[in-house]
């Protein structure tokens, strides 16, 4: 399940502990392009 964060323009995957950026309305769903969630976000 992905959580959409409109202001941050990210899709959050809590099980994966990753945040995927959305650029030009296209989600970048590559693991190597994602950022790790902070402990507060996870």
C-alpha positions in Angstrom: 0.0 0.0 0.0 1.3 3.5 -0.9 0.5 6.7 0.9 0.3 9.8 -1.3 1.8 13.0 0.2 0.7 15.8 -2.0 2.7 18.6 -0.5 6.0 16.6 -0.6 5.1 15.1 -4.0 6.0 11.6 -2.8 4.5 8.1 -2.5 5.3 6.5 0.8 5.8 2.8 1.2 5.8 2.0 4.9 6.5 -1.7 4.6 9.5 -0.9 2.3 10.5 2.1 4.4 11.0 4.1 1.2 9.6 7.4 -0.3 9.3 7.6 -4.0 9.4 11.1 -5.6 6.8 12.3 -8.1 8.3 14.4 -10.9 6.1 16.0 -13.6 3.2 14.0 -12.3 5.1 10.7 -12.8 6.1 8.6 -9.8 9.7 7.4 -9.9 9.3 3.9 -8.6 12.9 2.8 -8.7 14.3 1.6 -5.4 17.7 3.1 -6.2 16.0 6.5 -6.7 13.9 6.4 -3.5 14.9 7.9 -0.2 14.8 6.0 3.1 12.1 7.0 5.5 13.2 8.6 8.8 12.3 6.7 12.0 9.5 9.2 12.6 8.0 8.5 9.1 8.3 4.7 9.3 
